Amino acid sequence: MIEIYVDGASAGDPGVSGAGVFIKGHGSAEQYSFPLGMMTNHEAEYHALIKGMEICIEKGYQIVSFRTDSQLVDRAIEKKFVKNQSFIPLLDRVLELANQFELFFIKWIPSKENKVADQLARQAILKQ
């Protein structure tokens, strides 16, 4: 099973944002940092997850376990529901991508366990 740690960060809310993706599995680790432009922190969290999912699909990873420190994103995916209407397209995209995996898991973790993805997201902000 591949473990993927994702995090979004914003310098302001909304503000310049970035996504970090840290992938562990099969004895190796991969790190990605994506500038996202202007958006809210919650939007950045969704985009980080989407980027991580797209990378896994591209690499052919079929059994994946995602880790996020965003309770909002974790709960939305588990319930397949969001209150904030602006998040509907993001949740729809996540659910669409999730269907492309043999097994897809997502788990909330404390921020202290997501330091690598957080650092990558913050680096992405500085690239803009």
Buried (B, 14 or more C-beta within 10 A) or exposed (E): EBBBBBBBBBBEEBBBBBBBBBBBBEEEEEBBBBBBEEBBBBBBBBBBBBBBBBBBBEEEBBEBBBBBBBEBBBEBBEEEEBEEEEBEEBBEBBEEBBEEBEEBBBEBBEEEEBBBBBBBBBBBBEEE
